[in-house]
Amino acid sequence: LRSLAIIALLLAVAATLASAADQANPGFPKYFAITPEHTPGIQGVPTDIDVRTFNYGNIDSNGVEVTLFFNDWGAIYSGWQPIGTETMDLVAGGNSLDTFTHTFEAAAHTCLKAEITDAGDGGNTDVNDDVIQINWDVVSADDAENIDLFIPFGNADGEEILINGTEIVCVNNSEIIPCNIAQSNGQRLRLALGDAADPTAGAPGQVGDTVMAGNSEVLTRLRIPAGYMTALDLDEFTVMVRTEMGPQEGPREQVHAMVTVLKTTVAEILNKPHLCCLKSVKMRVMLETIIADALNAYEAGDGQLALKLLRIFVQKAKLLECDLTDEEITCIQKAIQAMTDAGLMIAREFSAAASAAGRRNTNPGAVNFFKDFDRDSDAQWFRRAGLYEAALLTAAKGSEKWR
């Protein structure tokens, strides 16, 4: 009898261990868990956002809930706001692709966050993959430019958290590809919180936790060196910066900054037919004439006039949106973003030329673009806030010194 009791006890322990081992694990993949239809979102037009959720466990889980949030960094900051919640049943080893639809009311750069708000009835063996955030943008840039990413972090809890040193990878058509330079995949980069630190790359393999105080928000600047642009023989690719943030002990949130880089020049942007989708020939001719005049001014060496004309284009294009269809609004907003990028590229080019010629902006009240335009964040901040006219105005400061 004693032997039977021992055997029964061992069987019970084994069953308990097996039960503990058999659990579900709903979570998000490391890359491309959130994929918006428009990157960035188009103001005033419904945008579909796909969210892929996996079950990494070995049993099914029913009733898994995923909530999608958005957070825009425009002139008015409202924090994380829910878009919606989807409920799904996940088989062991399976995944679900769910589409959320949202109409963004601001033209600002928008962050998206997906969170497992209910793990379902199968358990959850790993909570570290339950939250993922992306900051996705599209920029036009030439081969000589460094790209400054501004990654927003917010800590609403009273306790301080740690932000883990970031990892940078290059992506093409949703596939991780070699960056082909010394600063390669897997390298850790120093994180510059706010205005504090040098955002340039650190030593390979460097891992540093940066402390962030409770109840605080900060924009983190991280520079993507121009070498990434020239090393990849692609006209379009995505640079991804992957970060983790959370308490010293406990789950950490995955934060991705994804920037799709369109390698181009000012002339290519201004020569491209951006407005073919407009049904009104009169409207299209008016806007295309402004772009053509800006191109002529740029090629004639008058950067000041070129920026003024691009600003006029933005003003008129925004005024026309009330009479357009959703498809036309999408088209014209992309054109506005492209013209803004062209203006920022013109400002960098002419500022660099003025600096090389020994001319300096001596006005202490103006931004000193002549010292190092691409390290100044004002114009880029306005661009990401959807304030495109302000971005072009800021880029043109001191332009009288270009001549």
C-alpha positions in Angstrom: 0.0 0.0 0.0 2.8 2.3 0.9 4.4 1.7 -2.5 1.1 2.4 -4.3 0.7 5.7 -2.4 4.2 6.8 -3.4 3.5 5.9 -7.0 0.2 7.8 -6.9 2.0 10.8 -5.5 4.7 10.7 -8.2 2.0 10.4 -10.9 0.2 13.5 -9.4 3.4 15.5 -9.3 4.2 14.5 -12.9 0.7 15.5 -14.0 1.1 18.9 -12.3 4.4 19.5 -14.0 3.0 18.4 -17.4 0.1 20.7 -16.8 2.4 23.6 -16.0 4.5 22.9 -19.1 1.4 22.8 -21.3 0.5 26.5 -21.7 -0.3 28.9 -24.4 1.9 32.0 -25.0 0.1 34.7 -27.0 2.5 37.4 -28.1 3.8 39.5 -31.0 6.7 38.7 -33.4 9.9 40.7 -33.1 9.4 42.4 -36.5 6.3 43.6 -38.5 3.7 42.8 -35.9 2.0 46.1 -36.8 1.7 47.1 -40.5 -0.2 50.2 -41.4 -1.7 50.7 -44.9 -0.3 54.2 -45.1 3.1 55.0 -43.5 2.6 57.5 -42.0 -1.2 57.7 -41.7 -3.1 60.0 -44.0 -5.1 62.7 -42.2 -8.9 62.4 -42.6 -8.8 59.2 -44.6 -9.6 55.7 -43.1 -6.4 53.7 -42.7 -6.3 49.9 -42.3 -3.8 48.7 -39.8 -2.9 44.9 -39.7 -1.8 43.4 -36.4 -0.4 39.8 -36.3 -0.6 37.9 -33.1 1.1 34.5 -32.5 0.6 31.7 -30.0 4.1 30.5 -29.2 2.8 28.0 -26.6 2.0 24.3 -27.0 -1.7 24.4 -26.3 -4.6 26.4 -27.8 -5.9 29.6 -26.2 -9.4 30.9 -26.8 -10.7 34.4 -26.1 -7.3 36.2 -26.6 -7.9 39.9 -26.7 -5.6 42.4 -28.5 -6.1 46.2 -28.2 -4.5 48.7 -30.6 -3.7 52.2 -29.5 -2.4 55.3 -31.3 -0.5 58.3 -30.1 0.3 61.3 -32.3 3.1 63.8 -31.6 1.5 66.8 -33.1 0.9 70.2 -31.6 -1.7 68.8 -29.2 -0.5 65.7 -27.4 -3.3 63.4 -25.9 -1.4 60.3 -24.9 -2.3 56.7 -25.9 -5.8 56.4 -27.2 -7.5 53.1 -28.1 -8.4 52.3 -31.7 -10.2 49.1 -30.9 -10.0 45.5 -29.5 -10.2 42.2 -31.4 -10.9 38.8 -29.8 -9.5 35.7 -31.3 -8.9 32.0 -30.8 -5.3 30.9 -31.3 -4.2 27.3 -31.9 -0.9 26.2 -30.6 1.9 27.4 -32.9 -0.6 29.4 -34.9 -1.2 33.1 -35.6 -4.0 35.5 -36.4 -4.0 38.6 -38.7 -6.5 41.2 -37.7 -7.3 44.5 -39.4 -8.2 47.6 -37.4 -9.5 50.7 -39.2 -8.9 54.2 -38.0 -9.2 57.8 -39.4 -6.4 60.0 -38.1 -7.4 63.6 -37.4 -3.9 65.0 -37.3 -1.2 65.0 -40.0 1.4 64.4 -37.3 3.7 61.4 -37.1 1.8 58.7 -35.3 2.9 55.9 -33.0 1.0 52.6 -32.8 1.0 50.2 -29.9 -0.6 46.7 -29.8 -1.1 45.0 -26.4 -2.4 41.6 -25.3 -5.1 42.8 -22.9 -6.4 39.3 -22.2 -4.3 36.1 -22.7 -7.3 33.9 -23.0 -7.9 30.5 -21.3 -4.6 28.9 -22.2 -2.3 30.8 -19.9 0.7 33.0 -20.9 4.2 31.7 -20.3 6.0 34.9 -21.4 4.7 38.4 -20.8 7.7 40.1 -22.4 6.2 39.8 -25.9 2.8 41.1 -24.9 3.3 44.8 -25.9 4.8 46.2 -29.1 5.0 49.7 -30.3 6.1 51.1 -33.7 7.0 54.6 -34.8 6.9 54.4 -38.6 7.8 57.2 -41.0 8.8 57.7 -44.6 11.5 60.2 -45.5 13.2 61.3 -48.8 16.9 61.7 -48.4 20.1 61.9 -50.5 23.2 59.8 -50.0 25.0 62.5 -48.0 22.5 62.8 -45.2 22.5 61.5 -41.7 19.0 60.6 -40.6 17.9 61.7 -37.1 15.2 59.5 -35.6 13.1 60.9 -32.7 11.7 58.1 -30.7 9.1 59.0 -28.1 9.2 57.3 -24.8 6.6 57.8 -22.0 6.7 56.5 -18.5 3.3 57.0 -16.8 4.2 54.9 -13.8 5.6 56.5 -10.6 8.6 54.1 -10.6 11.6 54.6 -12.8 12.2 52.3 -15.7 15.1 51.2 -17.9 15.5 51.7 -21.6 17.7 49.1 -23.1 20.4 50.1 -25.6 19.0 50.0 -29.1 19.7 47.5 -32.0 19.7 48.7 -35.6 18.9 46.5 -38.6 18.2 47.1 -42.2 15.1 45.7 -44.0 14.1 45.3 -47.6 10.7 43.9 -48.6 10.0 42.7 -45.0 13.3 40.7 -45.0 16.3 41.5 -42.7 19.3 42.3 -44.9 23.0 43.1 -44.2 23.7 46.8 -43.7 27.1 46.1 -45.4 29.1 48.5 -43.3 31.0 48.3 -40.1 28.0 49.4 -38.1 26.2 46.2 -38.9 23.1 44.3 -37.8 23.1 43.6 -34.0 25.3 46.6 -33.1 24.1 48.5 -30.1 23.8 52.2 -30.3 23.9 54.8 -27.5 20.5 56.3 -26.7 20.5 60.1 -26.4 17.6 61.0 -24.0 16.3 64.5 -24.8 19.0 66.9 -25.5 21.5 65.2 -23.2 23.9 62.9 -25.1 25.8 62.3 -28.3 23.5 60.3 -30.6 26.3 58.8 -32.6 26.9 55.1 -32.7 28.8 53.5 -29.8 31.2 50.5 -29.7 29.9 47.3 -31.3 28.2 45.1 -28.8 27.6 48.0 -26.4 24.6 47.4 -24.2 23.6 50.2 -21.9 20.4 50.6 -19.8 19.3 54.2 -19.6 17.2 55.2 -16.5 14.0 57.1 -17.1 12.3 58.8 -14.1 8.7 58.0 -13.2 5.8 60.1 -14.7 7.9 61.6 -17.4 8.0 61.8 -21.2 11.0 62.4 -23.5 11.9 62.4 -27.1 15.0 60.3 -27.8 17.2 61.3 -30.7 19.2 58.6 -32.4 21.2 59.2 -35.6 21.3 56.8 -38.5 24.7 57.5 -40.1 24.8 58.4 -43.8 26.9 55.2 -44.4 23.7 53.2 -44.2 22.4 55.1 -47.2 25.5 54.6 -49.4 26.2 51.0 -48.4 22.9 49.7 -49.7 22.4 49.6 -53.4 18.6 50.1 -53.1 16.3 53.0 -54.0 14.1 52.2 -51.1 14.7 50.4 -47.8 13.7 50.5 -44.2 15.9 51.1 -41.2 14.6 49.7 -38.0 15.7 50.6 -34.5 14.6 48.1 -31.9 14.4 49.0 -28.2 13.1 47.5 -25.0 11.8 49.5 -22.1 10.4 48.5 -18.7 11.2 48.0 -15.0 14.4 46.5 -13.7 12.4 43.3 -12.8 9.3 42.5 -14.9 8.1 42.6 -18.5 9.6 45.0 -21.0 7.8 46.7 -23.9 9.3 46.4 -27.4 9.6 49.7 -29.2 10.4 49.9 -32.9 11.3 53.0 -34.8 10.9 52.2 -38.5 11.9 54.7 -41.2 11.5 53.8 -44.8 14.1 55.8 -46.7 13.5 56.8 -50.3 17.0 57.5 -51.8 16.5 60.4 -54.2 17.6 64.0 -55.1 15.8 67.3 -55.1 15.6 67.3 -58.9 14.1 63.8 -58.9 11.5 64.7 -56.3 10.4 67.9 -58.2 10.4 66.1 -61.6 8.2 63.3 -60.4 4.5 63.4 -61.4 3.0 63.5 -57.9 -0.5 64.7 -58.9 -1.8 62.5 -61.7 -4.5 61.2 -59.4 -6.2 64.6 -59.2 -9.4 64.6 -61.3 -9.4 68.4 -61.8 -7.0 69.3 -64.6 -7.1 73.0 -63.6 -6.1 72.1 -60.0 -3.3 69.8 -61.2 -1.9 72.3 -63.6 -1.9 75.0 -61.0 0.0 72.9 -58.4 2.4 71.4 -61.0 3.3 74.8 -62.3 4.4 75.9 -58.8 6.5 72.7 -58.5 8.1 73.4 -62.0 8.9 77.0 -60.9 10.5 75.7 -57.7 12.6 73.3 -59.8 13.7 76.2 -62.1 14.7 78.3 -59.1 16.6 75.5 -57.5 18.5 74.7 -60.7 19.3 78.5 -61.1 20.9 78.5 -57.7 18.1 80.4 -56.0 17.4 78.2 -52.9 15.5 81.0 -51.2 12.9 81.3 -54.0 12.7 77.6 -54.3 11.7 77.2 -50.7 9.2 80.1 -50.9 7.5 78.4 -53.9 7.4 75.0 -52.1 5.8 76.7 -49.1 3.2 78.2 -51.4 2.5 74.8 -52.8 1.9 73.4 -49.3 -0.5 76.3 -48.5 -2.6 75.9 -51.7 -2.6 72.1 -51.5 -3.9 72.1 -48.0 -6.7 74.6 -48.9 -7.8 72.4 -51.7 -8.3 69.2 -49.6 -11.9 70.0 -48.6 -13.0 69.5 -52.2 -11.2 66.2 -52.8 -12.0 62.5 -52.5 -10.3 60.2 -50.0 -8.0 58.9 -52.8 -7.1 62.4 -53.9 -6.4 63.5 -50.3 -4.1 60.5 -49.9 -2.3 61.5 -53.1 -2.0 65.2 -52.3 -0.8 64.6 -48.7 2.0 62.4 -50.0 2.9 65.1 -52.4 3.0 67.7 -49.6 5.4 65.4 -47.6 7.6 65.0 -50.6 7.7 68.7 -51.3 8.6 69.3 -47.6 11.4 66.8 -47.8 12.7 68.5 -51.0 12.7 71.8 -49.2 14.7 70.4 -46.3 17.2 68.9 -48.7 17.5 72.3 -50.5 18.2 74.0 -47.1 20.9 71.5 -46.2 22.5 71.8 -49.6 22.6 75.6 -49.7 23.6 75.9 -46.0 26.5 73.5 -46.6 27.6 75.5 -49.6 27.4 78.8 -47.6 29.4 77.2 -44.7 32.1 75.9 -47.1 32.4 79.4 -48.6 33.1 80.8 -45.1 29.8 82.5 -44.7 28.1 82.3 -41.2 24.8 83.3 -39.8 25.6 86.0 -37.3 22.1 86.6 -36.2 22.0 85.2 -32.6 18.2 84.9 -32.7 18.2 82.6 -35.8 18.9 78.9 -36.0 22.5 78.4 -37.0 22.0 76.0 -39.9 25.3 77.0 -41.4 27.2 75.3 -38.6 25.5 72.0 -38.9 22.0 72.0 -40.3 21.3 68.3 -39.9 21.9 68.4 -36.2 19.1 70.9 -35.7 15.8 69.3 -34.9 13.4 72.2 -35.4 12.5 71.7 -39.0 12.4 67.9 -38.7 10.2 68.2 -35.6 7.7 70.4 -37.5 7.8 68.0 -40.4 7.0 65.0 -38.1 4.3 67.1 -36.3 2.5 67.5 -39.7 3.3 71.3 -39.6 4.8 71.3 -43.1 4.7 75.0 -43.8 6.4 75.7 -40.4 9.1 73.1 -41.4 9.8 75.0 -44.6 9.8 78.3 -42.9 12.3 77.1 -40.3 14.4 75.6 -43.0 14.5 78.9 -44.8 15.8 80.9 -41.8 18.9 82.8 -42.6 18.5 82.0 -46.3 19.6 85.5 -47.2 23.1 84.3 -46.4 23.0 81.7 -49.1 23.8 84.2 -51.9 
